Amino acid sequence: MSSGIVEPVAETGTVWSVPTEDFVWGLGTLCALHHIPFDAERVVGQYPPPYTIKTLMAALDALGIRAVKTSTSALGTGIVFPCIAFQRVAGPRPAMRLSLIAKYDGAEAVAFNSLADGALVIPRAMIPEFFEPLLLHLRRERSRTVQALPAR
């Protein structure tokens, strides 16, 4: 699958890339958790790369999931899980992986991504090194009936 682009999330203004498989995996996983029908081909057709934060939030909204930008420093302050975080990836050009943080107990975060065979356990002290500062806090819009993804 091809890579998409996510808007700058660090103060440096660096543009970060997120693979298409992360975008699809994240949306599909969230839909499964919320019992929302999901069609990966349709989502990619409706929302082709590049994947900006705006595009990710629009796709979530179309699926009935409201996303609000916050910071990883907000972990432990009443955020409902899962939430979306962006894992830093070393390489020749800045990149990151979309991750879902499933739990945070003040000592460590438990996260998943499309590449991990299981849970990633990140100690609190390592969170700023492991994740970009941007976090998307999610809430299911239960009052909405989602029947189809609208055109962008």
Secondary structure in CASP SS format (residue, H / E / C, confidence):
PFRMAT SS
TARGET T0000
AUTHOR 0000-0000-0000
METHOD secondary structure of the structure
MODEL  1
M C 1.00
S C 1.00
S E 1.00
G E 1.00
I E 1.00
V E 1.00
E C 1.00
P C 1.00
V C 1.00
A C 1.00
E C 1.00
T C 1.00
G C 1.00
T C 1.00
V C 1.00
W E 1.00
S E 1.00
V E 1.00
P E 1.00
T H 1.00
E H 1.00
D H 1.00
F H 1.00
V H 1.00
W H 1.00
G H 1.00
L H 1.00
G H 1.00
T H 1.00
L H 1.00
C H 1.00
A H 1.00
L H 1.00
H C 1.00
H C 1.00
I C 1.00
P C 1.00
F C 1.00
D C 1.00
A H 1.00
E H 1.00
R H 1.00
V H 1.00
V H 1.00
G H 1.00
Q H 1.00
Y C 1.00
P C 1.00
P C 1.00
P C 1.00
Y C 1.00
T C 1.00
I H 1.00
K H 1.00
T H 1.00
L H 1.00
M H 1.00
A H 1.00
A H 1.00
L H 1.00
D H 1.00
A H 1.00
L C 1.00
G C 1.00
I E 1.00
R E 1.00
A E 1.00
V E 1.00
K E 1.00
T E 1.00
S E 1.00
T H 1.00
S H 1.00
A H 1.00
L C 1.00
G C 1.00
T C 1.00
G C 1.00
I C 1.00
V C 1.00
F C 1.00
P C 1.00
C E 1.00
I E 1.00
A E 1.00
F E 1.00
Q E 1.00
R E 1.00
V E 1.00
A C 1.00
G C 1.00
P C 1.00
R C 1.00
P C 1.00
A E 1.00
M E 1.00
R E 1.00
L E 1.00
S E 1.00
L E 1.00
I E 1.00
A E 1.00
K E 1.00
Y E 1.00
D C 1.00
G C 1.00
A C 1.00
E E 1.00
A E 1.00
V E 1.00
A E 1.00
F E 1.00
N E 1.00
S C 1.00
L C 1.00
A C 1.00
D C 1.00
G C 1.00
A C 1.00
L E 1.00
V E 1.00
I E 1.00
P E 1.00
R H 1.00
A H 1.00
M H 1.00
I H 1.00
P H 1.00
E H 1.00
F H 1.00
F E 1.00
E E 1.00
P E 1.00
L E 1.00
L E 1.00
L E 1.00
H E 1.00
L E 1.00
R E 1.00
R E 1.00
E C 1.00
R C 1.00
S C 1.00
R C 1.00
T C 1.00
V C 1.00
Q C 1.00
A C 1.00
L C 1.00
P C 1.00
A C 1.00
R C 1.00
END
